[in-house]
Amino acid sequence: MVEIDAVVHPQAVVVGYEEDDPRLHTMRSMVEGTLVLTESDDLTGHRELDWDLWVQRGPGVGDSSQFLGSQASPPEHMHALTFGVERFSMIARQGGGCSLRYGSTNHGRTMRVADNLPSEVARLVRHELVPALQDRASRPFLVVPGRGTYNARDEPVRLREDLEDLMVPFLFDADGNVIAGAFRKYSRLERHQSVVWMLPHDSPHPELWLAAAMREWHELTPDRLPFAVSWSSRSAWQTPEEADAVTRLALLERRREEWEADYVRERKALEAHAQSARARADAGLRRLITSKGEDLVDGVTEAITDLGFTAIDEDARRSSEGRARAHDLTLEDPDHQGEVILVEVKGDAKGGGGSITQAQRHQLRYAVEHAGDSPARCWLILNHFAEQDPDERPEVLQGADVDIALFAEDGGLLIDSRTLFALAIRVRTGAMTASEARAVMWAARGRLSPSFDASATHRGETP
């Protein structure tokens, strides 16, 4: 039997695109024939089995993340590609069929691209769909409408057991809900095996999605899609200009993939380094800001050692000699050899009241133990309000200017641990030398200025 005027496949029905839309023109070039319908049209007057593909754009996708109620209703044998269509009926599920719709949104900005997608689909999801959704206030996700009772609730589409073998998710939202994906369509006839790709955005290049979909659908229904894309896309039928453009695009895509792979590797390495650096800071210099007790003393020792002081753990030394505890550290400045510096370190969840008196007692004890000789300097390093954000803490011992002035007369210096932290950072970054930092501290009296200007005078300070 000879067939006369046989339909050449694939044939596509396109819904929601204006005749002057260049996207429509591009999609037409990819198939053998097209039928353009409006939202209110159907296939009345046409033989349904002559048509293979259904491409539909929702009416509200160009306006916002909200949809205007459009529904795709292609015959069950047709593959479908939808952009911003709110509802699709006759989705296959175990034991029957169901509808899917974009019934809710997620305000979380986190999204996750599904694993093991075809490379072409993965690129479209990452480089077109994700950026389009990032620009929205919220991300729409698919739900299975509730059924059975009046107040039945919609169920988000996740990796549901009744859909798991019948869908390929493309993109998930912050809570694991499916934003976009490929779903097997329900059919009462086993010979009809068709798929719908549901996407929530208005693609600027629907032809790229259609080409990717046709490549996948060709494997499923080679009789209806005898080749994955139009014959005009084959190299044998391309002009030199087309072939050159295609080659350059392929090279660009490979370069992009290589760059992205390098970016991922470098980002992981930098993230690991940043995490390690943060851990070292927490266990090191940042103890000046966060700690109390022995941890704070260790943090102070690290900082002043960076500044070039020689430090002796006075508590440990006296304990080994069977003597009572005294000040925390004894320092010597290499620029002032033989000049003893007593250091008392205090961490306090409150303001550190009474700490000056304690430092003064250490000065007196030293004089008693050394036949009346006084130390050259006595420094009180205070981490006050240690549990608060350091940027929100008041000036160290605010309101105690008289006590600080008396302390200064005997060589006393009050040092906010935040200021010592900043001074150590300046030395580590090379903004000043260790010798310059020690000179600032040696010259200061009263309250150490955060400006590190040894010539500056402050309330309660003695130049």
C-alpha positions as CSV (number, residue, x, y, z in Angstrom):
1,M,0.0,0.0,0.0
2,V,1.3,3.4,-0.9
3,E,0.8,6.3,1.5
4,I,-0.1,9.6,-0.2
5,D,0.8,12.9,1.5
6,A,2.2,11.2,4.6
7,V,3.0,13.4,7.5
8,V,6.7,14.0,8.0
9,H,7.7,14.0,11.6
10,P,8.2,15.7,14.0
11,Q,5.3,18.1,13.9
12,A,4.8,20.6,16.7
13,V,2.0,22.5,18.3
14,V,3.1,25.9,19.8
15,V,0.8,27.7,22.2
16,G,1.2,31.2,23.7
17,Y,3.7,32.7,21.3
18,E,2.9,35.6,18.9
19,E,3.5,35.2,15.2
20,D,6.1,38.0,15.3
21,D,8.0,36.4,18.2
22,P,11.5,35.5,16.9
23,R,11.5,32.6,19.4
24,L,8.7,31.1,17.4
25,H,10.6,31.4,14.2
26,T,13.6,29.6,15.7
27,M,11.5,26.7,17.0
28,R,9.8,26.4,13.7
29,S,13.2,25.8,12.0
30,M,13.8,22.8,14.2
31,V,10.7,20.7,13.2
32,E,9.0,19.7,10.0
33,G,5.8,21.5,10.7
34,T,4.1,23.7,13.3
35,L,0.6,24.7,14.3
36,V,0.3,27.9,16.3
37,L,-2.6,28.1,18.8
38,T,-3.8,30.7,21.2
39,E,-4.7,29.9,24.8
40,S,-8.3,29.3,23.9
41,D,-7.6,27.1,20.8
42,D,-7.5,23.3,20.7
43,L,-6.9,20.7,18.0
44,T,-10.4,20.7,16.8
45,G,-10.3,20.3,13.0
46,H,-6.9,18.5,13.2
47,R,-6.0,14.9,13.5
48,E,-4.3,14.6,16.9
49,L,-2.0,11.8,15.9
50,D,-0.4,13.9,13.2
51,W,1.2,16.0,15.9
52,D,4.1,15.0,18.1
53,L,5.3,17.9,20.3
54,W,3.5,20.5,22.3
55,V,5.3,23.7,23.4
56,Q,3.4,26.1,25.6
57,R,4.2,29.4,27.2
58,G,2.1,30.5,30.1
59,P,0.4,33.9,29.9
60,G,1.8,35.3,33.1
61,V,5.4,34.2,33.0
62,G,6.8,37.4,31.8
63,D,5.2,39.5,34.5
64,S,6.2,38.0,37.9
65,S,6.6,34.8,39.8
66,Q,2.8,34.4,39.9
67,F,0.9,32.5,37.2
68,L,-2.5,33.4,35.6
69,G,-4.1,30.0,35.7
70,S,-3.0,28.6,32.3
71,Q,-3.2,24.8,31.8
72,A,-1.6,22.7,29.2
73,S,-3.9,20.1,27.6
74,P,-2.0,18.2,24.9
75,P,-3.2,14.8,23.8
76,E,-1.7,12.0,25.8
77,H,0.6,10.7,23.0
78,M,2.4,14.1,22.6
79,H,5.6,15.1,24.3
80,A,5.3,18.6,26.0
81,L,7.5,21.4,27.0
82,T,5.9,24.1,29.1
83,F,7.2,27.5,30.3
84,G,5.3,29.0,33.2
85,V,2.2,27.0,32.7
86,E,0.5,26.7,36.0
87,R,-1.1,23.2,35.7
88,F,-0.5,20.0,33.8
89,S,-3.0,17.1,34.0
90,M,-2.5,13.5,33.4
91,I,0.9,13.0,35.0
92,A,1.8,9.3,35.5
93,R,2.0,8.1,39.0
94,Q,2.0,4.6,40.5
95,G,-1.6,3.3,40.2
96,G,-2.9,5.9,37.9
97,G,-2.5,9.6,37.0
98,C,-2.5,13.0,38.7
99,S,-2.2,16.7,38.1
100,L,0.9,18.8,38.9
101,R,0.7,22.5,39.4
102,Y,2.8,25.4,40.7
103,G,0.8,25.9,43.8
104,S,3.2,27.6,46.2
105,T,6.5,29.4,46.6
106,N,9.6,29.2,48.8
107,H,11.3,32.4,50.0
108,G,14.6,30.7,50.5
109,R,17.2,31.7,47.9
110,T,19.1,28.4,48.1
111,M,18.6,26.0,45.1
112,R,20.2,22.7,44.2
113,V,20.7,21.4,40.7
114,A,19.9,17.7,40.4
115,D,22.8,15.3,39.9
116,N,23.4,13.2,36.8
117,L,21.5,15.4,34.4
118,P,22.4,15.3,30.7
119,S,25.2,17.9,30.3
120,E,23.0,20.1,28.0
121,V,20.1,20.1,30.4
122,A,22.5,20.8,33.4
123,R,23.9,23.8,31.5
124,L,20.5,25.3,30.8
125,V,19.4,24.8,34.4
126,R,22.5,26.4,35.8
127,H,23.0,29.2,33.4
128,E,19.4,30.2,32.5
129,L,16.8,28.8,34.9
130,V,18.7,29.4,38.2
131,P,19.6,33.1,37.3
132,A,15.9,33.7,36.3
133,L,14.7,32.4,39.6
134,Q,17.3,34.2,41.7
135,D,15.8,37.5,40.5
136,R,12.5,36.7,42.0
137,A,11.3,37.4,45.6
138,S,10.4,33.7,45.9
139,R,10.8,30.4,44.0
140,P,7.7,28.5,42.8
141,F,7.6,24.7,43.3
142,L,5.4,21.9,42.1
143,V,2.7,20.3,44.1
144,V,0.2,17.5,43.7
145,P,-3.2,19.0,44.3
146,G,-5.1,17.5,47.3
147,R,-7.9,15.2,46.5
148,G,-10.6,13.1,48.2
149,T,-11.9,15.7,50.7
150,Y,-12.9,19.3,50.6
151,N,-10.0,20.5,52.8
152,A,-7.4,18.1,51.3
153,R,-4.0,19.8,51.3
154,D,-1.6,20.1,48.3
155,E,1.5,17.9,48.7
156,P,4.9,19.3,47.5
157,V,6.6,17.2,44.8
158,R,9.7,15.8,46.3
159,L,11.3,12.4,45.7
160,R,7.9,10.8,46.3
161,E,7.7,7.0,46.1
162,D,4.7,7.2,43.7
163,L,6.5,9.5,41.3
164,E,10.2,8.5,41.8
165,D,10.5,6.1,38.9
166,L,8.4,8.4,36.6
167,M,10.2,11.7,37.0
168,V,13.6,13.3,36.5
169,P,14.0,16.4,38.7
170,F,16.0,19.3,37.3
171,L,16.1,21.7,40.2
172,F,15.2,21.7,43.9
173,D,14.4,24.6,46.2
174,A,15.9,25.2,49.7
175,D,13.6,22.5,51.2
176,G,14.0,19.8,48.6
177,N,10.8,20.6,46.7
178,V,11.0,20.1,42.9
179,I,11.0,23.4,41.0
180,A,11.4,21.9,37.5
181,G,11.7,18.5,36.0
182,A,10.7,15.9,33.4
183,F,7.6,13.7,34.2
184,R,6.1,10.7,32.4
185,K,2.6,11.4,31.1
186,Y,-0.2,9.1,32.0
187,S,-1.6,7.1,29.1
188,R,-4.3,4.5,28.9
189,L,-2.5,3.0,25.9
190,E,0.8,1.3,26.4
191,R,2.1,2.3,23.0
192,H,1.9,6.0,24.0
193,Q,5.1,6.9,25.9
194,S,5.4,10.6,26.3
195,V,7.0,13.1,28.7
196,V,6.4,16.6,29.8
197,W,9.1,19.0,30.9
198,M,7.7,21.6,33.3
199,L,9.7,24.9,33.7
200,P,8.5,27.9,35.8
201,H,10.1,30.7,33.8
202,D,9.7,32.5,30.4
203,S,12.8,31.2,28.6
204,P,14.5,33.7,26.3
205,H,15.7,30.7,24.3
206,P,13.1,28.0,24.3
207,E,14.7,26.5,21.2
208,L,17.6,25.4,23.4
209,W,15.3,23.6,25.8
210,L,13.4,22.1,22.8
211,A,16.6,20.9,21.3
212,A,17.7,19.3,24.6
213,A,14.2,17.7,25.0
214,M,14.1,16.4,21.5
215,R,17.4,14.6,22.0
216,E,16.0,12.9,25.0
217,W,12.6,12.2,23.5
218,H,14.2,10.7,20.3
219,E,15.5,7.8,22.4
220,L,12.0,7.2,23.8
221,T,9.9,7.6,20.6
222,P,12.2,7.4,17.5
223,D,9.2,6.9,15.2
224,R,7.9,10.4,16.1
225,L,11.3,12.0,16.4
226,P,13.3,10.3,13.8
227,F,16.2,12.6,14.5
228,A,16.9,14.7,17.7
229,V,16.9,18.1,16.0
230,S,16.0,19.4,12.6
231,W,18.1,18.1,9.6
232,S,19.3,21.7,9.1
233,S,21.3,21.4,12.3
234,R,23.4,18.5,10.8
235,S,26.8,19.6,9.7
236,A,26.4,18.2,6.2
237,W,23.6,20.8,5.5
238,Q,25.2,23.8,7.2
239,T,26.8,26.7,5.5
240,P,30.4,27.6,6.4
241,E,29.1,30.5,8.5
242,E,26.8,28.2,10.5
243,A,29.5,25.6,11.0
244,D,32.0,28.2,12.1
245,A,29.5,29.6,14.6
246,V,28.6,26.2,15.9
247,T,32.3,25.3,16.3
248,R,33.0,28.5,18.2
249,L,30.0,28.0,20.4
250,A,31.2,24.5,21.3
251,L,34.7,25.8,22.0
252,L,33.3,28.5,24.2
253,E,31.2,26.0,26.0
254,R,34.2,23.8,26.7
255,R,36.2,26.8,28.0
256,R,33.3,27.7,30.2
257,E,33.1,24.1,31.6
258,E,36.8,24.1,32.2
259,W,36.6,27.5,33.9
260,E,33.7,26.3,36.1
261,A,35.6,23.2,37.1
262,D,38.7,25.3,38.0
263,Y,36.4,27.7,39.9
264,V,34.8,24.8,41.9
265,R,38.2,23.4,42.7
266,E,39.7,26.7,43.7
267,R,36.6,27.7,45.7
268,K,36.7,24.4,47.7
269,A,40.4,24.9,48.4
270,L,39.9,28.5,49.5
271,E,36.9,27.6,51.6
272,A,39.0,24.8,53.3
273,H,41.8,27.3,53.9
274,A,39.4,29.9,55.3
275,Q,37.9,27.4,57.6
276,S,41.4,26.3,58.8
277,A,42.5,30.0,59.2
278,R,39.3,30.7,61.2
279,A,40.0,27.7,63.5
280,R,43.6,28.8,64.0
281,A,42.5,32.4,64.8
282,D,39.9,31.1,67.3
283,A,42.6,29.0,69.0
284,G,45.1,31.8,68.7
285,L,45.1,35.6,68.5
286,R,41.3,35.9,68.7
287,R,41.4,34.6,72.2
288,L,42.2,38.2,73.1
289,I,38.6,39.0,72.2
290,T,36.7,35.9,73.3
291,S,38.5,34.3,76.3
292,K,39.0,34.6,80.0
293,G,41.3,32.9,82.4
294,E,44.2,30.8,81.1
295,D,43.0,30.9,77.5
296,L,43.2,34.7,77.6
297,V,46.7,34.6,79.2
298,D,47.8,32.3,76.4
299,G,46.3,34.7,73.8
300,V,48.1,37.7,75.4
301,T,51.4,35.7,75.4
302,E,51.0,35.0,71.7
303,A,50.4,38.6,70.9
304,I,53.2,40.1,73.0
305,T,55.6,37.4,71.7
306,D,54.7,38.6,68.1
307,L,55.7,42.1,69.3
308,G,59.1,40.8,70.3
309,F,58.8,40.8,74.1
310,T,60.3,38.1,76.2
311,A,57.6,36.6,78.3
312,I,57.8,34.5,81.5
313,D,54.7,32.7,82.9
314,E,55.0,34.1,86.4
315,D,52.3,31.9,87.8
316,A,53.9,28.7,86.5
317,R,57.4,29.8,87.7
318,R,56.2,30.7,91.2
319,S,54.1,27.5,91.4
320,S,57.2,25.4,90.6
321,E,59.1,27.2,93.4
322,G,56.2,26.5,95.9
323,R,55.3,30.2,96.2
324,A,51.9,31.9,96.1
325,R,50.6,33.2,92.8
326,A,51.2,36.8,91.8
327,H,50.9,38.6,88.5
328,D,50.4,36.6,85.3
329,L,53.4,37.5,83.2
330,T,56.8,39.1,83.5
331,L,58.0,40.8,80.3
332,E,61.3,42.3,79.1
333,D,61.6,44.6,76.2
334,P,64.8,44.0,74.2
335,D,65.1,47.7,73.7
336,H,65.0,48.2,77.5
337,Q,66.9,45.3,78.9
338,G,66.9,44.9,82.6
339,E,63.6,46.9,82.9
340,V,60.9,44.6,84.4
341,I,57.3,44.8,83.1
342,L,54.6,43.2,85.3
343,V,51.5,42.1,83.4
344,E,48.1,41.2,84.9
345,V,45.6,39.7,82.5
346,K,41.9,39.8,83.3
347,G,38.8,38.6,81.4
348,D,35.4,39.7,82.7
349,A,31.9,39.3,81.4
350,K,31.2,42.7,82.9
351,G,33.2,45.9,83.0
352,G,36.3,44.6,84.9
353,G,35.9,46.7,88.0
354,G,38.5,46.2,90.7
355,S,41.1,45.1,88.3
356,I,43.3,48.2,88.8
357,T,43.4,47.6,92.5
358,Q,44.6,44.1,91.9
359,A,47.3,45.2,89.5
360,Q,48.5,47.8,92.1
361,R,48.7,45.0,94.8
362,H,51.1,43.2,92.4
363,Q,53.3,46.3,92.2
364,L,53.5,46.4,96.0
365,R,54.2,42.7,96.3
366,Y,57.1,43.1,93.8
367,A,58.5,46.0,95.8
368,V,58.4,44.0,99.0
369,E,60.1,41.0,97.4
370,H,62.8,43.1,95.8
371,A,63.9,45.3,98.7
372,G,61.8,48.3,97.7
373,D,62.6,48.3,94.0
374,S,59.5,48.9,91.8
375,P,59.0,47.4,88.4
376,A,59.6,49.7,85.4
377,R,56.1,49.2,84.1
378,C,52.9,47.5,85.3
379,W,50.4,46.7,82.5
380,L,46.8,45.6,83.0
381,I,45.4,43.9,79.9
382,L,41.6,43.7,80.2
383,N,39.1,41.8,78.1
384,H,36.0,43.4,79.4
385,F,32.4,42.5,78.5
386,A,34.0,39.4,76.9
387,E,30.7,37.9,75.8
388,Q,29.6,40.9,73.8
389,D,30.3,41.9,70.2
390,P,33.7,43.7,70.4
391,D,32.3,46.5,68.2
392,E,29.6,47.2,70.7
393,R,31.7,47.3,73.9
394,P,32.3,50.6,75.6
395,E,35.7,52.1,76.3
396,V,37.7,50.0,78.7
397,L,37.0,51.0,82.4
398,Q,34.8,53.8,81.2
399,G,34.3,56.4,84.0
400,A,37.3,55.3,86.0
401,D,39.6,58.1,84.8
402,V,40.7,59.1,88.4
403,D,41.8,55.5,89.2
404,I,43.5,55.2,85.8
405,A,45.4,58.5,86.5
406,L,46.7,57.2,89.9
407,F,47.7,53.9,88.3
408,A,49.6,55.9,85.6
409,E,51.7,57.7,88.2
410,D,53.3,54.4,89.2
411,G,54.1,53.4,85.6
412,G,50.7,51.8,85.1
413,L,49.1,51.2,81.7
414,L,45.6,49.9,81.0
415,I,45.4,48.0,77.7
416,D,42.1,47.0,76.2
417,S,42.6,43.5,74.7
418,R,40.9,44.7,71.5
419,T,43.7,47.3,71.2
420,L,46.4,44.7,71.7
421,F,44.7,42.5,69.1
422,A,44.7,45.4,66.6
423,L,48.4,46.2,67.4
424,A,49.4,42.6,66.8
425,I,47.5,42.6,63.5
426,R,49.3,45.7,62.4
427,V,52.7,44.0,63.1
428,R,51.6,40.8,61.3
429,T,50.5,42.7,58.2
430,G,53.6,44.9,58.2
431,A,51.8,48.1,58.9
432,M,54.3,48.7,61.6
433,T,57.4,46.9,63.0
434,A,57.5,45.0,66.3
435,S,60.0,47.6,67.6
436,E,57.6,50.4,66.8
437,A,54.8,48.6,68.5
438,R,56.9,48.1,71.6
439,A,57.9,51.7,71.6
440,V,54.2,52.8,71.6
441,M,53.5,50.6,74.6
442,W,56.6,51.6,76.5
443,A,55.9,55.3,76.1
444,A,52.2,55.1,77.0
445,R,50.7,55.6,80.5
446,G,47.1,55.5,81.7
447,R,45.0,54.0,78.9
448,L,46.6,52.8,75.7
449,S,45.2,54.7,72.8
450,P,43.7,52.7,69.9
451,S,45.5,55.1,67.6
452,F,48.8,53.8,68.7
453,D,50.2,57.3,68.9
454,A,52.8,57.4,71.7
455,S,52.7,61.2,71.7
456,A,49.0,61.4,72.3
457,T,47.7,62.3,75.8
458,H,44.4,61.0,77.0
459,R,42.4,61.4,80.1
460,G,44.3,59.9,83.0
461,E,47.5,59.5,80.9
462,T,50.9,60.8,81.7
463,P,53.0,61.5,78.6
